[in-house]
Amino acid sequence: MSGAIVLLSGGMDSATLLWLARREFGEVVALSFSYGQKHSIELRYAQELARIAGVREHLIVELPLYRSIKGSALIDEDVEVPAGSYLEGEPPPTTVPMRNLNFLAVAAAFADSFGVKRIGIGVHALDTPYPDCRP
């Protein structure tokens, strides 16, 4: 396959990337992750986006290891997702340790199995408070 794998969370950054990848590379495999996130509605959005975009395949990968990690407001039931801005220079309480690095490692394995040379992830300069989103 000569297209791309796109990490698709269901949010606006990965949705934009999905459409760019479809335009640039044609065939796309969308890869989403279920890792115990509180906002699991994003997975429903990802499924709908993948359907509308007409991707070759949409895979949802289970990563249960994150259910054991404590302290992140995105996955720990005992930590609330704060409203408003985060403290400058501090990792946000919604940081999930090494999440994107793990996602990319899994995507690389799928890319190898599909014969794909491109992997897309929707991170950008405004995500820099998150350690695994920095350039």
N, C-alpha and C positions, 0 to 999 in steps of 0.2 A: 504494500500500500504506500502510495507516495504522499499522502495527506499529512494530517497532524493529529496529535492527541491534545485535547484541551481540558484542563482542570476546570470543572464547572460547579461552582458552589450554589448557583441560583441567584447570586447577587448581581448588581449592575456591572461591576468590573469584568467578571467572567462572562457575563452575557454579551457584553460588547466584544470581548475577545473571541467568543464563539463565532459571532457574525463576521468578524474580520478574518478569522481562520477559514471559514467556509468560502469567503470571497477569494482569498489569496491561494488556498491550497486545495479547494474542492472537497475532497472526502475528509471527514472528521470523525474521530471517536471521542465522545465526551466521557469524562471520568469524574464521578462524584464520590464523596466519602461520607459514610455514616460513622461518626466517632463519639456519639453520645452528646452532641451539641444540643443546647436548649432550643435553639431556633431551627428545629428540624423541618419547619415549613419551607426552608430554603431548598430542601431536597425535592419537594413537590414542584417548586418553581423550576428547579434544574430539569426535572423530567419534562415539564411543559415546554421549556425553552428548547430542549433537545428535540422534542417532537416537531415543534414549529420549524426549527432550523433544518430538519431532515438529515440528522447525523446518521452515519453508517450504523453506529451502535452507541448506546448509552449504558455504561456500567456503573453500578453503585457498589463500592467496595466497603466492607465492614472493617473498621479498625477498633476493636473492643478494648485494646490496651489503654486507650485514652480515658476510659471509664474509671480506671484506677488512679489516675493522676489528679491530685487535689490542688486547689488554690486558684484555678482559672474561673472567672465568672461565666465563661462560655460553656463549661462542662461540669462544674462542681455545683451541685444543688444547694450547698450551704453558702455559696457566695453569690450575691445579687449583681446583676448587670447594672452598673451605675449609669445614671442619666448625665448628660452634659459632657463637658470637655475633660480630658485626662491631664494629669500633672506633667508639665514640661520636663523632659529629660528622664522620665520614669517609664518603664514598660507599662502599658495599660493593664488594668486588672483582667481584661479580656484576652490577654496573651495566653496561647496554648503552646507550651514548650515544644519546639522542633516540629510543629504541625506541618508547615509547608515543606520542610526538608523531607519528612516522611512521605508526604503526598507525592513529591517529585521522585523519590526513590521507587515508589510503587508505579508511578507513571512510566518511569524508565524501563521497568520490567515489562509492562504492557507494550510499550513502544517497541521493545526488542521482539516480543512475540508477534506483533502486527507488522513488523518490518518498517516501522515509522522512524523517521530521523528528526522530527520536530515535536516538541512539547511546549504548550503554551500555558502560562499561569498569569492570572490577572492581578498583579501587584503593581503599585505605582509609587511615586515619590511621596505622596501624602500618607502612605502606610509606614513611613520610616520609624514611628515609635515602636513598631513590632520588630523584634530582632530578626525574624526570618523573612522579612519583606524588604530589607535594606539591600541596595545595590552593592 
